[in-house]
């Protein structure tokens, strides 16, 4: 059987690695993937947007930064 070197490989996690909800992720090894500058910019914009959406939801839930009395 011939292996396809272009296929992505999974990162091996310990068998005991399970999240609290029972989900066991299967991350892909993306260390050999090279992205263009435009893709890097897009990733940064998407990450910032995801954070802003998350933060807005926390604020809506009454979360405030720092110690509250």
PDB file of N, CA, C and O in Angstrom, chain B, residues numbered from 101:
ATOM      1  N   UNK B 101       0.846  -1.175   0.000  1.00  0.00           N
ATOM      2  CA  UNK B 101       0.000   0.000   0.000  1.00  0.00           C
ATOM      3  C   UNK B 101       0.895   1.244   0.000  1.00  0.00           C
ATOM      4  O   UNK B 101       1.838   1.341   0.786  1.00  0.00           O
ATOM      5  N   UNK B 102       0.594   2.172  -0.873  1.00  0.00           N
ATOM      6  CA  UNK B 102       1.378   3.403  -0.993  1.00  0.00           C
ATOM      7  C   UNK B 102       0.753   4.485  -0.112  1.00  0.00           C
ATOM      8  O   UNK B 102      -0.461   4.692  -0.126  1.00  0.00           O
ATOM      9  N   UNK B 103       1.596   5.164   0.647  1.00  0.00           N
ATOM     10  CA  UNK B 103       1.084   6.254   1.485  1.00  0.00           C
ATOM     11  C   UNK B 103       1.134   7.564   0.723  1.00  0.00           C
ATOM     12  O   UNK B 103       2.046   7.808  -0.067  1.00  0.00           O
ATOM     13  N   UNK B 104       0.157   8.388   0.967  1.00  0.00           N
ATOM     14  CA  UNK B 104       0.079   9.693   0.320  1.00  0.00           C
ATOM     15  C   UNK B 104       0.670  10.725   1.275  1.00  0.00           C
ATOM     16  O   UNK B 104       0.059  11.041   2.296  1.00  0.00           O
ATOM     17  N   UNK B 105       1.855  11.254   0.957  1.00  0.00           N
ATOM     18  CA  UNK B 105       2.526  12.214   1.832  1.00  0.00           C
ATOM     19  C   UNK B 105       1.779  13.537   1.934  1.00  0.00           C
ATOM     20  O   UNK B 105       2.073  14.346   2.814  1.00  0.00           O
ATOM     21  N   UNK B 106       0.827  13.765   1.053  1.00  0.00           N
ATOM     22  CA  UNK B 106       0.072  15.022   1.085  1.00  0.00           C
ATOM     23  C   UNK B 106      -1.032  14.991   2.134  1.00  0.00           C
ATOM     24  O   UNK B 106      -1.565  16.038   2.501  1.00  0.00           O
ATOM     25  N   UNK B 107      -1.378  13.812   2.616  1.00  0.00           N
ATOM     26  CA  UNK B 107      -2.454  13.706   3.603  1.00  0.00           C
ATOM     27  C   UNK B 107      -2.007  14.274   4.940  1.00  0.00           C
ATOM     28  O   UNK B 107      -0.852  14.128   5.339  1.00  0.00           O
ATOM     29  N   UNK B 108      -2.934  14.920   5.622  1.00  0.00           N
ATOM     30  CA  UNK B 108      -2.633  15.455   6.942  1.00  0.00           C
ATOM     31  C   UNK B 108      -2.632  14.323   7.953  1.00  0.00           C
ATOM     32  O   UNK B 108      -3.398  13.366   7.836  1.00  0.00           O
ATOM     33  N   UNK B 109      -1.775  14.444   8.933  1.00  0.00           N
ATOM     34  CA  UNK B 109      -1.678  13.436   9.976  1.00  0.00           C
ATOM     35  C   UNK B 109      -2.310  13.994  11.253  1.00  0.00           C
ATOM     36  O   UNK B 109      -2.345  15.206  11.469  1.00  0.00           O
ATOM     37  N   UNK B 110      -2.804  13.092  12.084  1.00  0.00           N
ATOM     38  CA  UNK B 110      -3.351  13.495  13.373  1.00  0.00           C
ATOM     39  C   UNK B 110      -2.235  13.603  14.400  1.00  0.00           C
ATOM     40  O   UNK B 110      -1.241  12.879  14.333  1.00  0.00           O
ATOM     41  N   UNK B 111      -2.410  14.513  15.347  1.00  0.00           N
ATOM     42  CA  UNK B 111      -1.495  14.605  16.474  1.00  0.00           C
ATOM     43  C   UNK B 111      -1.987  13.601  17.506  1.00  0.00           C
ATOM     44  O   UNK B 111      -3.163  13.609  17.871  1.00  0.00           O
ATOM     45  N   UNK B 112      -1.105  12.747  17.972  1.00  0.00           N
ATOM     46  CA  UNK B 112      -1.481  11.707  18.926  1.00  0.00           C
ATOM     47  C   UNK B 112      -1.635  12.312  20.309  1.00  0.00           C
ATOM     48  O   UNK B 112      -0.703  12.917  20.840  1.00  0.00           O
ATOM     49  N   UNK B 113      -2.811  12.146  20.887  1.00  0.00           N
ATOM     50  CA  UNK B 113      -3.065  12.577  22.255  1.00  0.00           C
ATOM     51  C   UNK B 113      -3.097  11.340  23.145  1.00  0.00           C
ATOM     52  O   UNK B 113      -3.393  10.245  22.666  1.00  0.00           O
ATOM     53  N   UNK B 114      -2.797  11.496  24.434  1.00  0.00           N
ATOM     54  CA  UNK B 114      -2.885  10.349  25.333  1.00  0.00           C
ATOM     55  C   UNK B 114      -4.313   9.797  25.364  1.00  0.00           C
ATOM     56  O   UNK B 114      -5.274  10.550  25.204  1.00  0.00           O
ATOM     57  N   UNK B 115      -4.451   8.500  25.566  1.00  0.00           N
ATOM     58  CA  UNK B 115      -5.779   7.879  25.630  1.00  0.00           C
ATOM     59  C   UNK B 115      -6.625   8.449  26.754  1.00  0.00           C
ATOM     60  O   UNK B 115      -7.854   8.394  26.697  1.00  0.00           O
ATOM     61  N   UNK B 116      -5.981   8.993  27.771  1.00  0.00           N
ATOM     62  CA  UNK B 116      -6.706   9.552  28.915  1.00  0.00           C
ATOM     63  C   UNK B 116      -7.163  10.988  28.679  1.00  0.00           C
ATOM     64  O   UNK B 116      -7.860  11.560  29.516  1.00  0.00           O
ATOM     65  N   UNK B 117      -6.774  11.575  27.544  1.00  0.00           N
ATOM     66  CA  UNK B 117      -7.140  12.974  27.271  1.00  0.00           C
ATOM     67  C   UNK B 117      -8.575  13.043  26.765  1.00  0.00           C
ATOM     68  O   UNK B 117      -8.865  12.696  25.620  1.00  0.00           O
ATOM     69  N   UNK B 118      -9.468  13.500  27.645  1.00  0.00           N
ATOM     70  CA  UNK B 118     -10.870  13.679  27.297  1.00  0.00           C
ATOM     71  C   UNK B 118     -11.328  14.966  27.966  1.00  0.00           C
ATOM     72  O   UNK B 118     -10.991  15.218  29.123  1.00  0.00           O
ATOM     73  N   UNK B 119     -12.088  15.779  27.251  1.00  0.00           N
ATOM     74  CA  UNK B 119     -12.599  17.008  27.843  1.00  0.00           C
ATOM     75  C   UNK B 119     -13.735  16.682  28.807  1.00  0.00           C
ATOM     76  O   UNK B 119     -14.279  15.578  28.780  1.00  0.00           O
ATOM     77  N   UNK B 120     -14.091  17.640  29.656  1.00  0.00           N
ATOM     78  CA  UNK B 120     -15.092  17.404  30.700  1.00  0.00           C
ATOM     79  C   UNK B 120     -16.446  16.974  30.147  1.00  0.00           C
ATOM     80  O   UNK B 120     -17.214  16.308  30.841  1.00  0.00           O
ATOM     81  N   UNK B 121     -16.743  17.348  28.909  1.00  0.00           N
ATOM     82  CA  UNK B 121     -18.027  16.954  28.316  1.00  0.00           C
ATOM     83  C   UNK B 121     -17.939  15.611  27.592  1.00  0.00           C
ATOM     84  O   UNK B 121     -18.895  15.191  26.939  1.00  0.00           O
ATOM     85  N   UNK B 122     -16.786  14.933  27.706  1.00  0.00           N
ATOM     86  CA  UNK B 122     -16.622  13.621  27.097  1.00  0.00           C
ATOM     87  C   UNK B 122     -16.030  13.639  25.700  1.00  0.00           C
ATOM     88  O   UNK B 122     -15.746  12.584  25.134  1.00  0.00           O
ATOM     89  N   UNK B 123     -15.843  14.815  25.143  1.00  0.00           N
ATOM     90  CA  UNK B 123     -15.316  14.933  23.780  1.00  0.00           C
ATOM     91  C   UNK B 123     -13.811  14.720  23.782  1.00  0.00           C
ATOM     92  O   UNK B 123     -13.104  15.291  24.613  1.00  0.00           O
ATOM     93  N   UNK B 124     -13.318  13.911  22.866  1.00  0.00           N
ATOM     94  CA  UNK B 124     -11.873  13.727  22.698  1.00  0.00           C
ATOM     95  C   UNK B 124     -11.483  14.301  21.344  1.00  0.00           C
ATOM     96  O   UNK B 124     -11.794  13.712  20.308  1.00  0.00           O
ATOM     97  N   UNK B 125     -10.799  15.455  21.342  1.00  0.00           N
ATOM     98  CA  UNK B 125     -10.421  16.084  20.072  1.00  0.00           C
ATOM     99  C   UNK B 125      -9.394  15.248  19.319  1.00  0.00           C
ATOM    100  O   UNK B 125      -8.655  14.463  19.913  1.00  0.00           O
ATOM    101  N   UNK B 126      -9.361  15.427  18.020  1.00  0.00           N
ATOM    102  CA  UNK B 126      -8.380  14.774  17.163  1.00  0.00           C
ATOM    103  C   UNK B 126      -7.704  15.850  16.311  1.00  0.00           C
ATOM    104  O   UNK B 126      -8.008  15.991  15.126  1.00  0.00           O
ATOM    105  N   UNK B 127      -6.774  16.618  16.927  1.00  0.00           N
ATOM    106  CA  UNK B 127      -6.142  17.714  16.196  1.00  0.00           C
ATOM    107  C   UNK B 127      -5.273  17.215  15.045  1.00  0.00           C
ATOM    108  O   UNK B 127      -4.668  16.146  15.113  1.00  0.00           O
ATOM    109  N   UNK B 128      -5.232  18.014  14.000  1.00  0.00           N
ATOM    110  CA  UNK B 128      -4.395  17.707  12.843  1.00  0.00           C
ATOM    111  C   UNK B 128      -3.039  18.386  12.990  1.00  0.00           C
ATOM    112  O   UNK B 128      -2.947  19.493  13.521  1.00  0.00           O
ATOM    113  N   UNK B 129      -2.002  17.729  12.526  1.00  0.00           N
ATOM    114  CA  UNK B 129      -0.663  18.310  12.524  1.00  0.00           C
ATOM    115  C   UNK B 129      -0.542  19.222  11.305  1.00  0.00           C
ATOM    116  O   UNK B 129      -0.421  18.754  10.173  1.00  0.00           O
ATOM    117  N   UNK B 130      -0.575  20.519  11.553  1.00  0.00           N
ATOM    118  CA  UNK B 130      -0.509  21.503  10.472  1.00  0.00           C
ATOM    119  C   UNK B 130       0.863  22.173  10.400  1.00  0.00           C
ATOM    120  O   UNK B 130       1.009  23.224   9.775  1.00  0.00           O
ATOM    121  N   UNK B 131       1.859  21.573  11.031  1.00  0.00           N
ATOM    122  CA  UNK B 131       3.179  22.193  11.100  1.00  0.00           C
ATOM    123  C   UNK B 131       3.846  22.343   9.731  1.00  0.00           C
ATOM    124  O   UNK B 131       4.730  23.186   9.577  1.00  0.00           O
ATOM    125  N   UNK B 132       3.454  21.560   8.750  1.00  0.00           N
ATOM    126  CA  UNK B 132       4.056  21.655   7.415  1.00  0.00           C
ATOM    127  C   UNK B 132       3.240  22.512   6.447  1.00  0.00           C
ATOM    128  O   UNK B 132       3.575  22.604   5.266  1.00  0.00           O
ATOM    129  N   UNK B 133       2.182  23.131   6.939  1.00  0.00           N
ATOM    130  CA  UNK B 133       1.326  23.959   6.092  1.00  0.00           C
ATOM    131  C   UNK B 133       1.869  25.388   6.082  1.00  0.00           C
ATOM    132  O   UNK B 133       2.102  25.977   7.137  1.00  0.00           O
ATOM    133  N   UNK B 134       2.065  25.931   4.903  1.00  0.00           N
ATOM    134  CA  UNK B 134       2.552  27.307   4.759  1.00  0.00           C
ATOM    135  C   UNK B 134       1.427  28.141   4.158  1.00  0.00           C
ATOM    136  O   UNK B 134       0.901  27.829   3.089  1.00  0.00           O
ATOM    137  N   UNK B 135       1.072  29.204   4.867  1.00  0.00           N
ATOM    138  CA  UNK B 135      -0.010  30.072   4.414  1.00  0.00           C
ATOM    139  C   UNK B 135       0.548  31.339   3.775  1.00  0.00           C
ATOM    140  O   UNK B 135       1.643  31.794   4.106  1.00  0.00           O
ATOM    141  N   UNK B 136      -0.224  31.890   2.859  1.00  0.00           N
ATOM    142  CA  UNK B 136       0.168  33.153   2.238  1.00  0.00           C
ATOM    143  C   UNK B 136      -0.040  34.295   3.232  1.00  0.00           C
ATOM    144  O   UNK B 136      -0.712  34.132   4.250  1.00  0.00           O
ATOM    145  N   UNK B 137       0.537  35.433   2.928  1.00  0.00           N
ATOM    146  CA  UNK B 137       0.379  36.612   3.772  1.00  0.00           C
ATOM    147  C   UNK B 137      -1.090  36.998   3.892  1.00  0.00           C
ATOM    148  O   UNK B 137      -1.552  37.378   4.968  1.00  0.00           O
ATOM    149  N   UNK B 138      -1.820  36.899   2.789  1.00  0.00           N
ATOM    150  CA  UNK B 138      -3.251  37.239   2.806  1.00  0.00           C
ATOM    151  C   UNK B 138      -4.022  36.301   3.732  1.00  0.00           C
ATOM    152  O   UNK B 138      -4.918  36.738   4.454  1.00  0.00           O
ATOM    153  N   UNK B 139      -3.677  35.019   3.711  1.00  0.00           N
ATOM    154  CA  UNK B 139      -4.348  34.063   4.593  1.00  0.00           C
ATOM    155  C   UNK B 139      -4.012  34.355   6.053  1.00  0.00           C
ATOM    156  O   UNK B 139      -4.881  34.250   6.919  1.00  0.00           O
ATOM    157  N   UNK B 140      -2.758  34.720   6.336  1.00  0.00           N
ATOM    158  CA  UNK B 140      -2.371  35.091   7.697  1.00  0.00           C
ATOM    159  C   UNK B 140      -3.179  36.297   8.177  1.00  0.00           C
ATOM    160  O   UNK B 140      -3.632  36.327   9.321  1.00  0.00           O
ATOM    161  N   UNK B 141      -3.357  37.279   7.310  1.00  0.00           N
ATOM    162  CA  UNK B 141      -4.152  38.461   7.655  1.00  0.00           C
ATOM    163  C   UNK B 141      -5.594  38.068   7.938  1.00  0.00           C
ATOM    164  O   UNK B 141      -6.196  38.555   8.895  1.00  0.00           O
ATOM    165  N   UNK B 142      -6.145  37.198   7.116  1.00  0.00           N
ATOM    166  CA  UNK B 142      -7.518  36.735   7.311  1.00  0.00           C
ATOM    167  C   UNK B 142      -7.662  36.004   8.640  1.00  0.00           C
ATOM    168  O   UNK B 142      -8.640  36.208   9.358  1.00  0.00           O
ATOM    169  N   UNK B 143      -6.705  35.163   8.967  1.00  0.00           N
ATOM    170  CA  UNK B 143      -6.742  34.428  10.236  1.00  0.00           C
ATOM    171  C   UNK B 143      -6.750  35.392  11.411  1.00  0.00           C
ATOM    172  O   UNK B 143      -7.509  35.202  12.362  1.00  0.00           O
ATOM    173  N   UNK B 144      -5.918  36.421  11.360  1.00  0.00           N
ATOM    174  CA  UNK B 144      -5.872  37.410  12.439  1.00  0.00           C
ATOM    175  C   UNK B 144      -7.206  38.140  12.575  1.00  0.00           C
ATOM    176  O   UNK B 144      -7.685  38.360  13.687  1.00  0.00           O
ATOM    177  N   UNK B 145      -7.802  38.513  11.448  1.00  0.00           N
ATOM    178  CA  UNK B 145      -9.096  39.203  11.481  1.00  0.00           C
ATOM    179  C   UNK B 145     -10.194  38.300  12.045  1.00  0.00           C
ATOM    180  O   UNK B 145     -11.023  38.747  12.837  1.00  0.00           O
ATOM    181  N   UNK B 146     -10.198  37.044  11.640  1.00  0.00           N
ATOM    182  CA  UNK B 146     -11.196  36.102  12.147  1.00  0.00           C
ATOM    183  C   UNK B 146     -11.005  35.845  13.641  1.00  0.00           C
ATOM    184  O   UNK B 146     -11.981  35.744  14.384  1.00  0.00           O
ATOM    185  N   UNK B 147      -9.760  35.738  14.079  1.00  0.00           N
ATOM    186  CA  UNK B 147      -9.485  35.532  15.503  1.00  0.00           C
ATOM    187  C   UNK B 147      -9.947  36.736  16.319  1.00  0.00           C
ATOM    188  O   UNK B 147     -10.549  36.579  17.381  1.00  0.00           O
ATOM    189  N   UNK B 148      -9.665  37.933  15.820  1.00  0.00           N
ATOM    190  CA  UNK B 148     -10.096  39.150  16.518  1.00  0.00           C
ATOM    191  C   UNK B 148     -11.619  39.215  16.585  1.00  0.00           C
ATOM    192  O   UNK B 148     -12.180  39.561  17.624  1.00  0.00           O
ATOM    193  N   UNK B 149     -12.285  38.888  15.488  1.00  0.00           N
ATOM    194  CA  UNK B 149     -13.737  38.912  15.464  1.00  0.00           C
ATOM    195  C   UNK B 149     -14.320  37.888  16.440  1.00  0.00           C
ATOM    196  O   UNK B 149     -15.267  38.193  17.165  1.00  0.00           O
ATOM    197  N   UNK B 150     -13.765  36.689  16.462  1.00  0.00           N
ATOM    198  CA  UNK B 150     -14.239  35.657  17.385  1.00  0.00           C
ATOM    199  C   UNK B 150     -14.089  36.122  18.824  1.00  0.00           C
ATOM    200  O   UNK B 150     -14.986  35.916  19.641  1.00  0.00           O
ATOM    201  N   UNK B 151     -12.962  36.748  19.139  1.00  0.00           N
ATOM    202  CA  UNK B 151     -12.747  37.267  20.488  1.00  0.00           C
ATOM    203  C   UNK B 151     -13.762  38.361  20.819  1.00  0.00           C
ATOM    204  O   UNK B 151     -14.313  38.384  21.919  1.00  0.00           O
ATOM    205  N   UNK B 152     -14.008  39.260  19.879  1.00  0.00           N
ATOM    206  CA  UNK B 152     -14.957  40.346  20.120  1.00  0.00           C
ATOM    207  C   UNK B 152     -16.371  39.819  20.337  1.00  0.00           C
ATOM    208  O   UNK B 152     -17.096  40.329  21.191  1.00  0.00           O
ATOM    209  N   UNK B 153     -16.767  38.815  19.579  1.00  0.00           N
ATOM    210  CA  UNK B 153     -18.094  38.203  19.758  1.00  0.00           C
ATOM    211  C   UNK B 153     -18.170  37.548  21.134  1.00  0.00           C
ATOM    212  O   UNK B 153     -19.163  37.701  21.845  1.00  0.00           O
ATOM    213  N   UNK B 154     -17.118  36.816  21.508  1.00  0.00           N
ATOM    214  CA  UNK B 154     -17.063  36.172  22.818  1.00  0.00           C
ATOM    215  C   UNK B 154     -17.145  37.218  23.938  1.00  0.00           C
ATOM    216  O   UNK B 154     -17.910  37.052  24.889  1.00  0.00           O
ATOM    217  N   UNK B 155     -16.354  38.295  23.824  1.00  0.00           N
ATOM    218  CA  UNK B 155     -16.329  39.334  24.852  1.00  0.00           C
ATOM    219  C   UNK B 155     -17.677  40.033  24.970  1.00  0.00           C
ATOM    220  O   UNK B 155     -18.131  40.321  26.077  1.00  0.00           O
ATOM    221  N   UNK B 156     -18.317  40.307  23.846  1.00  0.00           N
ATOM    222  CA  UNK B 156     -19.636  40.951  23.877  1.00  0.00           C
ATOM    223  C   UNK B 156     -20.647  40.065  24.592  1.00  0.00           C
ATOM    224  O   UNK B 156     -21.494  40.563  25.334  1.00  0.00           O
ATOM    225  N   UNK B 157     -20.567  38.766  24.377  1.00  0.00           N
ATOM    226  CA  UNK B 157     -21.486  37.833  25.050  1.00  0.00           C
ATOM    227  C   UNK B 157     -21.221  37.814  26.552  1.00  0.00           C
ATOM    228  O   UNK B 157     -22.163  37.746  27.342  1.00  0.00           O
ATOM    229  N   UNK B 158     -19.948  37.873  26.957  1.00  0.00           N
ATOM    230  CA  UNK B 158     -19.623  37.880  28.392  1.00  0.00           C
ATOM    231  C   UNK B 158     -20.147  39.160  29.037  1.00  0.00           C
ATOM    232  O   UNK B 158     -20.706  39.119  30.133  1.00  0.00           O
ATOM    233  N   UNK B 159     -19.971  40.292  28.364  1.00  0.00           N
ATOM    234  CA  UNK B 159     -20.457  41.565  28.897  1.00  0.00           C
ATOM    235  C   UNK B 159     -21.974  41.532  29.013  1.00  0.00           C
ATOM    236  O   UNK B 159     -22.533  42.005  30.003  1.00  0.00           O
ATOM    237  N   UNK B 160     -22.640  40.976  28.012  1.00  0.00           N
ATOM    238  CA  UNK B 160     -24.101  40.856  28.047  1.00  0.00           C
ATOM    239  C   UNK B 160     -24.548  39.994  29.229  1.00  0.00           C
ATOM    240  O   UNK B 160     -25.614  40.220  29.802  1.00  0.00           O
ATOM    241  N   UNK B 161     -23.723  39.000  29.590  1.00  0.00           N
ATOM    242  CA  UNK B 161     -24.029  38.129  30.729  1.00  0.00           C
ATOM    243  C   UNK B 161     -23.702  38.781  32.067  1.00  0.00           C
ATOM    244  O   UNK B 161     -23.928  38.180  33.118  1.00  0.00           O
ATOM    245  N   UNK B 162     -23.167  40.018  32.041  1.00  0.00           N
ATOM    246  CA  UNK B 162     -22.874  40.745  33.264  1.00  0.00           C
ATOM    247  C   UNK B 162     -21.433  40.654  33.729  1.00  0.00           C
ATOM    248  O   UNK B 162     -21.108  41.145  34.810  1.00  0.00           O
ATOM    249  N   UNK B 163     -20.567  40.045  32.950  1.00  0.00           N
ATOM    250  CA  UNK B 163     -19.162  39.925  33.321  1.00  0.00           C
ATOM    251  C   UNK B 163     -18.495  41.289  33.276  1.00  0.00           C
ATOM    252  O   UNK B 163     -18.702  42.062  32.341  1.00  0.00           O
ATOM    253  N   UNK B 164     -17.695  41.578  34.292  1.00  0.00           N
ATOM    254  CA  UNK B 164     -16.871  42.784  34.279  1.00  0.00           C
ATOM    255  C   UNK B 164     -15.437  42.373  34.565  1.00  0.00           C
ATOM    256  O   UNK B 164     -15.195  41.382  35.253  1.00  0.00           O
ATOM    257  N   UNK B 165     -14.500  43.126  34.044  1.00  0.00           N
ATOM    258  CA  UNK B 165     -13.090  42.816  34.221  1.00  0.00           C
ATOM    259  C   UNK B 165     -12.629  43.242  35.602  1.00  0.00           C
ATOM    260  O   UNK B 165     -12.989  44.320  36.077  1.00  0.00           O
ATOM    261  N   UNK B 166     -11.848  42.416  36.238  1.00  0.00           N
ATOM    262  CA  UNK B 166     -11.261  42.762  37.522  1.00  0.00           C
ATOM    263  C   UNK B 166     -12.142  42.363  38.691  1.00  0.00           C
ATOM    264  O   UNK B 166     -13.170  41.705  38.531  1.00  0.00           O
ATOM    265  N   UNK B 167     -11.706  42.782  39.875  1.00  0.00           N
ATOM    266  CA  UNK B 167     -12.404  42.436  41.109  1.00  0.00           C
ATOM    267  C   UNK B 167     -13.653  43.292  41.238  1.00  0.00           C
ATOM    268  O   UNK B 167     -13.605  44.510  41.065  1.00  0.00           O
ATOM    269  N   UNK B 168     -14.764  42.648  41.543  1.00  0.00           N
ATOM    270  CA  UNK B 168     -15.999  43.411  41.764  1.00  0.00           C
ATOM    271  C   UNK B 168     -16.509  43.128  43.165  1.00  0.00           C
ATOM    272  O   UNK B 168     -16.530  41.984  43.618  1.00  0.00           O
ATOM    273  N   UNK B 169     -16.919  44.190  43.843  1.00  0.00           N
ATOM    274  CA  UNK B 169     -17.402  44.042  45.226  1.00  0.00           C
ATOM    275  C   UNK B 169     -18.893  43.960  45.276  1.00  0.00           C
ATOM    276  O   UNK B 169     -19.468  43.834  46.358  1.00  0.00           O
TER     277      UNK B 169
END
